[in-house]
Amino acid sequence: MDIVDSSVVLGKEAELYHKLSNGRMKCTACARLCEIPEGKIGLCGIRGVTDGKLWLYSYGRVIAGQIDPIEKKPVTHYMPSSAIYSIATTGCNWLCKYCQNYDISQRRKIEGTEMSPEQVALNAVNYGAQGIAYTYNEPSVFMEFAKDCGIEAHKKGIFNIFVSNGYDTPESVNMMNDFLDCITIDFKGSGNKEFVRRYIGIPDAEPIFQTIKEIKTKTKIHVEITDLIVPQIGDDLDDARKLCKFVYNELGPDTPIHFLRFHPDYKMMEFDMTPIITLEKHHQIAKKEGLEYAYLGNTPGHKFEHTYCPKCKAVAVERYGFSITSWSLDNKNSCKSCGFHIPIVGSPKNIKQNLFQLRK
């Protein structure tokens, strides 16, 4: 892909790349490992080569920014009910046909408000946010900008979250370790090979599994797993079982897993929303495979939005949509009914505050 105007260098030189013997630059921000010649740009649309260097052209260009509840990411076991300043750039390394943020992620232009990392962190403070989420498009493709924002955020006592597809490299995971506190890795169709090839545009999901292993063994980043369940084409129960086994074996039984309800969008308007019974079957598989904290997402009012104590089965945290409606844990996040410790990092400052309503 050609750069719009190669005479103007936007952004900042990237860090995640190296020069090949044939003169091309090999980008190591994501598992596509694009080998980019002079004057061209990678599939993501925001990393390209000018003057023999790889540039992140979207550095300092924020295309979207708003306040969300952390539960929207979805994250349920890290700093619950926190207000999150969510930001994105244009571009993405996936070509998802169902993307609800396609106007951002599939935009192959360098657009957005100019904003320094210091300004991003200050915005989070001014909005009263406790964290920054790098989301809406794949944050790994603007990793260097996210890192600089994240370092500034830490200076102000603000934590950092990636909402990521996990299609990363050891180099990008190593950079995450410089600033990232939490990541939710979004599987689609449980990582089924045919699904990801046809509807995402990647050969297979293996790099995602490797990323999870890298994060687990080499960082202290809090990890949650999501799985978008698409009816008819991405709802195979055997695939879900394989994914749950992997999560259990590699991350442990107390890792939260969220099964998300699909809704039609972008180039997949012909599909229906995921039937609730399909999501419930996935939840059942997760529990059978030993995962203690399985959730359903995009299903406000469903009983599997809640956190249940694995020991006494009491409702430890009750939710409705993105809001916490009751908190039955003590100051050490142990179940008030039986004393079993629930592995949630942090606790809400104000249970009665409805962040979802505030956002609206």
N, C-alpha and C positions, 0 to 999 in steps of 0.2 A: 504494500500500500504506500502511495506517495504521501509525503508531508505536504500540507497545504501551501506553505511558503518556506522553503528551505533557507531563504536568505535571512529569516528572522528566527533566532533561537529562543524559544520559550522555556520556562521552567528552570530546571537545574540538572546538572550532570548526575546520572544515576550512580549507585554504588554496586548494585547487584548485576554485574556483567563482567565478561572478560573478552579479550580480543583473540580471534582464531587465526590460524596460519594463513587462511585464505583472505584475510582482511575484514571479514565480517565480525560483528559484535554478537556474542552469545549472551542473551538475557537470561538471568537465573532467578528472576523474581517469581516465576511460576513454572509449573511442570511442562508447559509447552516448550520451554527452552528455545525460543525463537532465535534463529541465526539471521541477523539483519544487516543488509549491505548499506553502504553510504546512500543517504537521501531517502531511505525507506523507513517504514514504521511497522511495529509488530501487530499481531492480530488484535491486541487489546485496544489499539488506536491511540495510545498515549505515551508509548515508549519507542523511541526511534533514534536513528543515527544521523548526526551532523558533525562534520569536521573530525571524523574518526573517533567520536565518542558517543556513548549511549546516553540519551537524555530522557528524563521524566518530564515531558512537556506539560503535564497537568500540575506540576508542583506549584502549590500556592494558589490553585484555582478551585474554589469550592462551589460546586454546582447546586448543592442542596444542604440545608442545615435547619434542624428543628429540634424541639424538645420532645422526647418520648419517655414513657416509663420503661425501665429495664426489662420488665416482663414481656414487652412487645418484641424483643430481639429474636427468639424468646430465651430469657435467662431467669431461672427461678431459684438457684442455689448460690447466687453471688450478689451481695448487697441489695437485698430485696426492697422493692418500692422506691429505689433511687430514681432521680430525674437524670436523664441522659441527653447530652447534646450530640445528636446524630449528624454526621457529615459524610459527604461523598464527593468524588470527582467524576468526570465522564469516563467512559471506557470500561471494558471488562474482558477477562480471558475466556469466558464461556459465552455461548450463543443460545441461551435457553429460550425455547419457543414459547414458554409460558410466563416469561419474566414480567412481574408486576411493576418493575422499575425500568422497563425497556427504554423509556424516553431518556433515562440517564445512562444506563449501562451499555446500551447499544448505540449511543451517540458517538460517532467517530469524528468529533470536533473537540478542540481544546476550548472549552467555555467555562464560565463561572466567575464568581466574585473573587478578585485578588485578595488574598488573606495570608498573612505570615503565620508560622506556627505559634508565635507569641499571641497574635490576635485570636487564633482559634481557641487557645487556652483561656484567654481573657474573656472571650464570649461565653465560654462554659461557666466561668465564675459569675459573670454578670447575669446570666440566665438562671442562676441558682442550681446548676447541675452538679451532681456528685461524680459524674463520669462522662467520658467521651466515647461514642461508638463510631467506628469506621464501618460504614454499611451502605446499603442501597446498590452499590456496585462492589465488585470484589476488591477488598482493601489491599491485597498483596500486590496488585499492579501499581498502586501508588505508595508502596511500602516506605520509601525514603521520606516522603512527606508525612506519612502517618507516624513514623519514628520520631521525627523532629517535633511534631505536635505532641506526641505522647511524652517525650522528655520534658517539654514545657509544662504539660499537664501535671506531671508528677511534682514539679517544683511548687505547684499551687495546691497539692493535696488531692488531685483529681485522678481517678483511675481510668484505665483504657480497655476497651472491648473491641474485638473483631467479630463481625458477623461474616463468616467466610465459607467459601466452598471447599477449603482445605486442599486445593490443587496447587500445592507448594513444592518447595525444594528444601534440602538441608540448609542452604544459604539463607533462604528467607525465614525459616524457623529460627535460625541463629540470630537474625536481626530482631525478630519478635521478642526474643529474650531480653533485649535492651530496654523495652518499655511496656510490653503487653502484660496485662493482669488476668484477662479472661478472654476466652474464645468460644463461640458457638459454631460448630462445624456442621454445615447443612448438606446432608445427603439428599439425593433426589431419586425417587423410585428405589430406595434401599441400595443404590449403587449397581443396579442391574446393568450388565454390559450393553445389551441391545438398547435399553432405554437411554443411557448416557450418550451412546453413539448417535442415535436418531434425533433426540430432542435437546441435547446439550452441545454436541459437536466435539466430543473428546473420545479417544480410543477406548478407554476403560477408566474405572475408578481407583485403580491400584495406587496412584500417587496420593490419594486422600488417605488411604489406610497407612501408608508410609509416613505421611505427615503426622498423623495421630501418634504413631509410635515415637517419632522424633520429639514431639512436644512432651509426651509422657516421660521419656527417658532423659531428656536434656534441658527441661525447663520446669518451672513451678507454676506455670500458667493454669488457671482453673479452666476445665474443659466441660462443655455440655454438647450433646449431640442432638441434631434434629434430622427428621426424615420426612420429606414432602411425599405424600401418598397420592399418586395420580390414578384415578379410577381407570380400569380396563388395561392400561399400559404400564403402570408403575405401582401395582398393589399386590405383587406376588408374595404370598406368606412365607414361602421357602427363602426368598431373598431377605425378607425381614428377619427371619430366624438366624440366617448367617450373619447378618449385621449385628444382631443382639449378642450372638456368641462372641463375635469379635470384640464388641464393647466390653462385655463381661471379662473376657480373658486379658485384654490389653489395658483397660482403664479401671476395671473393678466394678463390683455390684452396686456401689453407691453413686455411680455416674448417672446424672439425669439424662433421659432420652425423651424427646418430644416428637410425636407423630402429628404432622400438620395436615390440615384439611386443604385440599386443592380447590381453587376457584378459577373459572375460565378467564384467560387474559391473553393479550398480545396475539400470537399466531395459533392459539389453541382454544378458540372460542367455542368449538364444536363439542367440547367435553363438558360433562356435568360436574357439579361439586362432588367431592368424595362422600359416599354414604357414611353416616355415623357408625353403622354396624361394621364397616370395613376398618375404620380406625380402632374400634373396640377390639376387633380380632388381633390387630397389631399390638395393642396394649397387652392383651392376654399372652401373646407370644413373648413379649419382653419380660413379663412377670414369670412365666414358666422357665425362661432361660436364666432367671436369677437376678434380674435388674430390679432394684428395690424402688426406684423412683422413675416411673414412667408416666408421661403426661400426654394429653391430647391438646392440640393447639388449633386456633381459629374456630373454637367450639364453645363460645361463652355460655356459662351455666351448666356445663357438663361436670359430672362428679369427678372425672379424671383430670380436671384442672387442679385439684387439691393435692397437697402433700399429705400422705398417710404415714403414720408411724409403722415401720416394718415389724415392730415387736407386738404392740397392742392393737394395731389397726385403727387407732383413733385418728381423727382429722387433726393434723398438727398445724397446717397452714391452709386456710380456706381462701379460695380466689373466685372472682367473677371477672372473666376477661383478663384485662391487664391490671386489675385492682386486687389487693389483699383485703379481705373482709373480716378475717379473724386470725389471730396469732396465738396458738396454744403451746408455745415454747417458752422456757425460762430464759434467764439472762445468759445461759451457756448454750442455748439452742438445743436443749434437751426436752423431750416430750413431757408435758406437765402431768400426763396421765400415768406414765410408767417410768420416766426417767431416761429413756433411750435417747442417745445423742443423734440428732439429725445433722448431717454434714452440710449445713448452710453457712456460708461465709457472711458475717455481718447480720444485722437485724434492722428492721424498719424503724425510723425515728418517730413516725406518726402513722399508726395503723389506720386511723380514720380518714387520712388524707387520700382522696380519690384522684390519683394522678391522671387517670384516663379522662376524667371529666375536666380537669384543669387543662389538659392538652387540647381538648375540644373548644 
